Structure formats: structure tokens, C-alpha cells
Amino acid sequence: MEQPTVFYPVVIVLALMGENSALSVNLACGYAGVRVLHGLWQASVNTVSVRFALFAILSLCLITLSVGAVMQAV
């Protein structure tokens, strides 16, 4: 599954629940920024080890946002 298909619903759910903590906002903005950086890196340089590191950062942001959404819903 592609990450943006998880990111968009998680962010929408957090917004609808009124979760606008600094952590959630920073994680969402960080995810978007690193996603752009990942795409630019892949299109230009494409060093796999750097791409993997960027992907790992994206995954950590998304996992943290998802856990936060689940915790908010409970």
C-alpha cells in the first residue's frame, strides 16, 4: 500500500477530531516535506541508501500520526 493513501485519511480524521497539537501538525508538515524531498532525490540522484533513510523517516512520521489518531479515537 502506498503511504499517501494512509496519510490523507489519517490527517483528515485528526482534523475532524480537533487534534491540532504541535506534535501532530509538525509530523504532518514534516511528512509532506520529506515526501517532496524523497521524490526529488529519487528523480535526480537516486542513491538507494539515502532514499531508504528518507523512506524510514516518512514511515516513522506516518506510524506516529496513525497511533495518535487511534489514541484520539479511543
N, C-alpha and C positions, 0 to 999 in steps of 0.2 A: 504494500500500500504506500502510495506517495505521501509524504509528510504534509504538504499543504491541505490535502483532503481531511486531515485530522486537525491541523492548526486553525482553519477557519471556523469550524463548528465549536471548538473549544473556546476560542476568543469570543464568539457570539454568545455562547452560554454564559461565560464570565461577565460579559457586558450586561446581559439580561438579568443576571442575578445581582447586579450592582457591585461586583467585585472590581474595585478600581484602586487596589493597593499599589504602592510604589513597586513592589516586587513583581506583581503581575504585569503592570504596564512596562516596566523595564525588560522583563523577559520577552514580552510580545514584540517590543521595538527591537530588542537585540536579535530575536529570531529573524525578523524581517531584514534587518541589516546584514546579518551573517548569511542569510539566504541569497541576497543580492551579491555579496562578496563571493560566495561559493559558485554562483553562476558565472560571474566574471572570470574567476580563476579557472573554471572548467573550460570556458570558451577561449581563454588566451594562453595560459601557461600549462595547465592540466598536469601538474605534478600530483601523483596519486596520494602520496603521504600527506601533503598539505590538504588536499581535498577531503581525505578521510578525517583529518583533525577538525576541519570546518564542519563536516557532517556530524561528527561526535558532539560538537558544541551545539549544533542545531537539535540533535536528539535530546540532549540534556535539558535544553530550554523547553522543548515540547513535552517531555516527560514531567518536568516540574509544573508546567502550566496545566497539564492533564490531571495530575494528582491534586493540584489546587482546586480545579473545577469539581472533582469528585468530593473533596473535603467540604467544599462550599455547599454542595447539593445534599450532603448528609445531615 
